[in-house]
Amino acid sequence: SGKLFEFFGPLFRSKQIIEKNIKRAIPQINLKEMNDIKKSMWNNYGRTLSEYMFFKYFRHDKLKSNINLVGEEILKKIKNEKTPVIFVSGHFSNFELMAMQIEKSGINLAAVYRPLNNIFLNVLMERIRKKYICKNQIKKGTGGVRQLLKLYKQGYSIALMIDQRVSEGIRSKFFDKYAYTTTIPAQFVKKFKCKVVPIYIERVNDINFNIKIEKPIEFLNDSSTEKITRDLNIWLESMILKNPSKWIWSHNRWK
């Protein structure tokens, strides 16, 4: 599947958008590095798509040895304290495994998702996500925020990707250019003074994954929505630059 996407992927998504995005984040990049990142990104796309058929095995620990979890003690503490947090990440490697791992740890979780453009494929994807990844799937948007508030007050932590372009967000610097960015983490921090927990996943040797739960971030009480959002974008930038081939570059993030 990875090899197929290396060949067919560039035929369906704009080569110009991908290269423009990479150059914005890594201005000094050379042609070989650019091509290596693109090839690896498409390979990961294909692998991730095929891995949806194996989520039940990940969920029920039949593929437990394929996941190395770093920071498990942080998840245990969040579970034991029973104080909900906001988990944030981006579309790295097989990003679906992160929410699955959090929920498997015993934490009550609600995950924000963006429906696929293909309504027929989206029905199948939602079914897989609710059954094997996180049973509380919340559609992004104003209605979704209301659901998140209700679940948060019931003790549910929230997991969301902060690298998607959202029209209801604010313009925040992302690789030195303003991009519409979600303010959901900032809204919850300001309203509930909750902690934000960054989480990162990296594909290793094709079929294995390292998932790292980072130390919770406690923002100052007087932190503005703009500052919280920008600080999280800075974290996201550092994770992307850590291994650029693990992030999805095909979205028109700065549109």
C-alpha positions, 0 to 999 in steps of 0.5 A: 500500500505504501509503494502504491501511494508513492506512485499514485499519490502525486497524481491526485494531490497538488505537487505545487501545494506540497512543495510550497508548504515544505519550502515555507517550513524548511526554506534551506531544503535541497531537491533531494531532501524535498523528494525524500520527504514527499516519497516518505509522506506518500508511503506513510499515507498508504500504510496508514490507509491499509492499517485501518483493517488492523485496528481491532488487533491494535485495540485488543493488544494482538499488535501490542509489541508494535507500539512503544509507549513513552510517558505511560506514567503521565496517563496513569496519573491523569486517570487516577486524578480524574481531572480532565485534560486537553490532549493535542497533536497533529497528523503524524505517522498513523495519528489514529493510534494516539487517541486509541492508546489514551482511551485504552489506558482507562481515560474517559475521552472524546476525540474531535474529528473532521468528516471525510469529503466522501460521505460513503467512505466517511460512514465506514471511517466513523464506524471504525473510529467509534468501535476501535479508536475512541467511542466518543467521536465529536464532529468539529464545528460549533455544535461539536464544541457544545458537545465537548463542553458537556462531556468535559464537565462530565469528566471526559478529557479531549483529544484533537489535532491542532494542525487543521485549517479551521474557519472558526479559529483565529489567525496564528503564526505557523512557520512565520505565516499566519494560518487559521488555527483552532482555539479549542485548547485555549478556550478550555484553558481559560474557562477551566484552567485545565492542563494541555498534554502534547502527544507525538507519534512516530513510525519506526521501521515501517510497522512499529510506532513510538508514542510519546506523552509529554509533560502537561503544560500549565498556562498562566491564568492571564495567558491570552487566547492568542498566546496559548494558540501560538505557543501550541503552534510553536510546539507543533512546528518543533515536532514537524521539524523533528522528522518532516517526513512523518507529517502530512504536507498535502493540506493547503494549511496556509490558504 
